[in-house]
């Protein structure tokens, strides 16, 4: 007991010296990885937002290449008949895709068809509201995206996608223009901002904001001090935890801006000291936990051989399990009430984008915190783990769901888990395969979940 106490004291003292002495090294070495994670986060936010904006462009492209619409614009005739035809066609586009409106403008007759009626005959020379049509025709771009900030507010404001319609010979036939509600776009941006604690804007090439979750900022605020004059991408760290990511979109002639709304530099420095204190406290708890396990004798063995420990996580491994129970035999104890198998979803991709060892350790530490004194966790191999619970099935299932939710909440990786009640009349192998089968069922459905008996 005295020898063990001495070892524990040495371990705690050594951990304090290492953590305090390496404070500067920790902050410096961690900066590169933090920046990498921030960039991955920005990429995810950008892809999610652009998916919402790219959908109407895809639909507009489909309309522009539609042989029916091209033939219609080449052979326009009677106004009443044409209006009826276009009203039916555009109403189908609007209703099928849930757009605010769908329109087509003819280069031959200058008719402005909408899903409800023929709106007007445009005058691209004499009417200031219609000059855009002749500019778009001369510009040569396949499409443009324009935000219309209506005087009646957000509910009436729309985002127009104008797509060039031309025949195989390159003759300009008109413009297809489905439109989204600005309110819908703001809803997507607001969800992303809240989830990832960022601020998102898009601006035109002059820095004028065309999307912001604050409607009053649209077409009034100017962020040219952030975008700069060069049409290029850049990523900038702000303090120790903040960042600003600017991406130029040449097809739109827009800038997409993501800014963190996290802690200030001074708060982050204080947070690092707090983190060190938490780590030290965690080490103390782990050591005390190990002593408790050894002297209470709750587990099958008290001392692990080198071959029975996983070198990375420090967990008992499959060799330990075989030595204690034998995979084909029966449990020689009634202490374990349920068994879980879990692994990391898409671990290869996660390993490519971040440090795989750190991902594994993060998962192990979190499960260890949830598990507490209620079982034992083993590294089965790779990113697969087995947990023997001293808890009934429902309690173990609830714990696994909380664990799964916590991992997913960090936004970097997810886990799939299968849980089963230990049946002492079945072989250990049968119990294991039952839980593993549930785990694989979850993975086949996309991962990030728990399935039980």
Buried (B, 14 or more C-beta within 10 A) or exposed (E): EEEEEEEBEEBBEEBBEEBEEEEEEBBEEEEEEBEEBBBBBBBBBBEBBBEBBBBBBEBBBBBBEBEEBBEBBEEBEEEEEBBEBBBEBBBEBBEEBEBBBBBBBBBEBBBBBBBEEBEBEBBBEEEEEBBBBBEBBEEEEBBBBBBEBEEEEBEBBBBBBBBBBBEEEEEBBBBBBBBBBBBBBBEBBEEBBEEBEBBBBBBBBEBBBBBBBEBEBBBEBEBBEBBBEEEEEEBEBEBBBBBBBBBBBEEBBBBBBBBBEBBEEEBBBEBBEEEBEEBBEBBBEBBEEBBEBBEEEBBBEEEBEEEBBBEEBBBBBBBBBBBBBBEEEBBEEEBBBBBBBBBBBBBEEBBEBBEBEEBBBBBBEBBBEBBEEBBBBBBBEEBBBBBBBBBEBEBBBBBBBEBBEBBBEEEBBBBBBBBBBBBEEBBBEEBBBBBBEBBBEBBEEEBBBBBBB
